Amino acid sequence: MTWKQVFTSSVGRKLVMGLTGVFLILFLIVHAGLNACIWANDGGEMFLKGAHFMGNNWVPRILELGLFAGILLHIVQGFMLEAANRRKRSVGYAVTYGNKGSKWYSRSMGLLGTLILLFLIMHLSHFWYPNRSHQGFLLGEEINLYQQMKEVFSETWVVVAYVLGCISLGYHLAHGFQSAFRTLGVHNKRYNAMLTRIGIGFSILVPLAFALMPLSFYFGWIH
């Protein structure tokens, strides 16, 4: 397979989606782990130490560029695959099987991905952009992200939007987790059941952790 085919053929696009999907899954684990430090309920001390390391160290900052490249590739290839699938389905099926053929969220990855993209733009505008614009390109003093979270999550509509974004992420992961590993060849009777259980658990626990963060600030569970 040539480099052009990797980004233009159906098989190549699925491979890119699988690789970037696994990369983003790993990012979600790290991101959730860092943000979970808010539940130390120590006024943000532990969280701010972690945020300082991530924002004031060249290694995470370089990896950040790879993260954005991975997100962009995942989005572009996802929309291209969705467009290709829609063209193939331009002539409707004689029989519609609904959930008997596949779950609704596996048939709605394009919609869920679009909702997550809108959520991501909002999330970046609330935290990443203010912090990086304050720092500049070079390493420098960050804003107090813990205080920023308290202020952002004091607005009811923001908390509702974040929770809905996390629900969309959960359904996206419910299909995407297993799909990514299948694309990379991890697909046989020995691993299928295990991947299914891990995928379901991951698609529930990680989005739930993210959703509980704005709720914790909004309801005053942490200070």
C-alpha positions in Angstrom: 0.0 0.0 0.0 1.4 3.4 -1.0 1.2 6.5 1.1 -1.4 7.9 -1.2 -3.5 4.8 -0.8 -3.2 5.0 3.0 -5.1 8.3 2.9 -7.4 7.7 -0.1 -8.4 4.0 -0.2 -11.1 2.6 2.0 -8.8 0.2 3.7 -6.1 2.9 4.2 -8.6 5.3 5.7 -9.9 2.6 8.1 -6.3 1.9 9.1 -5.7 5.6 9.8 -8.9 5.7 11.8 -7.8 2.7 13.8 -4.3 4.0 14.6 -5.5 7.5 15.5 -8.4 6.0 17.5 -6.0 4.0 19.7 -3.8 7.0 20.1 -6.8 9.1 21.2 -8.0 6.4 23.6 -4.5 6.6 25.3 -4.9 10.4 25.5 -8.3 10.1 27.1 -6.8 7.8 29.8 -4.0 10.4 30.6 -6.4 13.3 30.4 -9.0 11.7 32.7 -6.2 10.7 35.1 -4.8 14.2 35.3 -8.2 15.9 35.7 -9.2 13.3 38.4 -6.7 15.1 40.6 -9.5 17.7 41.3 -11.1 15.1 43.6 -8.2 15.4 46.0 -10.3 18.4 47.2 -7.1 20.2 48.2 -8.0 23.5 46.5 -6.5 22.3 43.3 -2.9 21.9 44.5 -2.4 18.4 43.1 -4.2 19.2 39.8 -2.2 22.4 39.3 1.0 20.5 39.8 0.1 18.1 37.1 -1.2 20.9 34.8 2.1 22.8 35.3 4.1 19.7 34.3 2.0 19.2 31.2 2.0 22.8 30.2 5.5 23.8 31.1 7.6 20.9 29.8 8.8 20.5 26.3 8.0 16.8 26.0 4.2 17.1 26.6 4.1 20.3 24.5 5.7 18.4 21.5 3.3 15.5 22.1 0.5 18.0 22.1 1.3 18.8 18.4 1.0 15.0 17.7 -2.3 15.0 19.5 -3.8 17.8 17.4 -2.5 16.1 14.2 -4.1 12.8 15.4 -7.4 14.5 16.1 -7.4 16.3 12.7 -6.6 13.0 10.9 -9.3 11.2 12.8 -11.9 13.8 12.0 -11.0 14.2 8.3 -10.8 10.4 7.6 -13.9 9.9 9.6 -15.9 12.3 7.5 -14.5 10.9 4.3 -15.4 7.3 5.4 -18.9 8.5 6.3 -19.3 10.3 2.9 -18.1 7.1 1.1 -20.5 5.0 3.1 -23.4 7.3 2.3 -22.6 7.1 -1.4 -22.7 3.3 -1.2 -26.1 3.5 0.6 -27.5 6.0 -1.9 -29.9 3.2 -3.1 -31.8 2.1 0.1 -31.9 -1.4 1.3 -35.0 -3.4 0.5 -35.2 -4.4 4.2 -34.2 -2.3 7.2 -32.9 -4.4 10.0 -32.4 -1.5 12.5 -30.7 -2.7 15.7 -30.9 -6.3 14.6 -28.2 -5.6 12.1 -26.1 -3.1 14.1 -26.5 -0.8 17.1 -27.8 2.7 16.3 -24.6 4.4 17.5 -22.5 2.3 15.2 -24.6 3.6 12.3 -24.4 7.2 13.7 -20.6 7.6 14.1 -20.7 10.6 11.7 -23.4 12.4 13.8 -21.7 11.5 17.1 -18.3 12.6 15.8 -19.8 16.0 14.7 -21.3 16.5 18.2 -18.0 15.6 19.8 -16.1 18.0 17.5 -18.5 20.9 18.6 -17.9 19.9 22.2 -14.1 19.8 21.6 -14.1 23.3 20.1 -16.0 24.6 23.2 -13.7 22.8 25.5 -10.6 24.2 23.8 -12.0 27.7 23.9 -12.7 27.4 27.7 -9.3 26.0 28.8 -6.6 25.3 26.2 -6.8 28.5 24.2 -6.9 30.9 27.2 -3.9 29.0 28.8 -1.8 28.8 25.7 -2.5 32.4 24.7 -1.4 33.5 28.1 1.8 31.5 27.9 2.6 32.3 24.3 4.5 29.8 22.1 7.3 29.4 24.6 7.0 27.8 28.0 5.7 30.3 30.6 3.4 31.0 33.4 0.0 29.3 33.0 -3.4 30.6 34.1 -4.9 29.0 37.2 -6.8 26.2 35.4 -8.5 25.1 38.6 -10.0 28.5 39.1 -10.9 28.6 35.5 -12.8 25.3 35.9 -14.7 26.7 38.9 -15.7 29.8 36.9 -16.6 27.9 33.6 -18.6 25.3 35.4 -20.7 27.7 37.4 -22.8 28.3 34.3 -25.8 25.9 34.0 -25.8 25.7 30.2 -22.1 25.0 30.1 -22.5 22.0 32.5 -25.4 20.7 30.5 -23.5 21.0 27.3 -20.5 19.2 28.8 -22.6 16.4 30.1 -24.3 16.0 26.7 -20.8 16.0 25.0 -19.7 13.3 27.4 -22.7 11.2 26.6 -21.9 11.6 22.9 -18.3 10.5 23.6 -19.6 7.5 25.4 -21.7 6.2 22.5 -18.9 7.1 20.1 -16.4 5.0 22.1 -18.9 2.1 22.5 -18.4 1.4 18.8 -15.1 3.1 18.2 -13.1 1.2 20.8 -13.7 -2.3 19.5 -13.7 -1.0 15.8 -10.2 0.4 16.3 -8.7 -2.8 17.5 -10.5 -4.9 14.9 -9.1 -2.7 12.2 -5.6 -3.3 13.5 -6.1 -7.1 13.4 -7.1 -7.9 17.0 -10.1 -9.8 16.0 -10.5 -13.5 16.9 -12.6 -15.6 19.3 -10.0 -15.5 22.0 -10.0 -11.7 22.3 -13.4 -10.7 21.0 -15.3 -11.2 24.3 -12.5 -9.5 26.3 -12.4 -6.5 23.9 -16.1 -6.2 24.1 -16.1 -6.1 27.9 -13.2 -3.6 28.0 -14.7 -1.5 25.4 -18.1 -1.2 27.2 -16.4 -0.5 30.5 -14.1 2.1 28.9 -17.0 3.8 27.1 -18.9 4.1 30.4 -16.2 4.9 32.9 -14.1 7.5 31.1 -17.1 9.7 29.8 -18.7 9.3 33.3 -15.5 10.6 34.9 -15.4 13.6 32.5 -19.1 14.3 33.1 -18.7 14.2 36.9 -16.0 16.9 36.8 -18.3 19.9 35.8 -21.0 18.4 38.0 -18.6 18.3 40.9 -17.9 22.0 40.6 -21.4 23.1 39.8 -22.9 21.3 42.9 -20.1 22.2 45.2 -18.9 18.7 45.8 -15.3 20.1 45.6 -14.0 23.5 46.6 
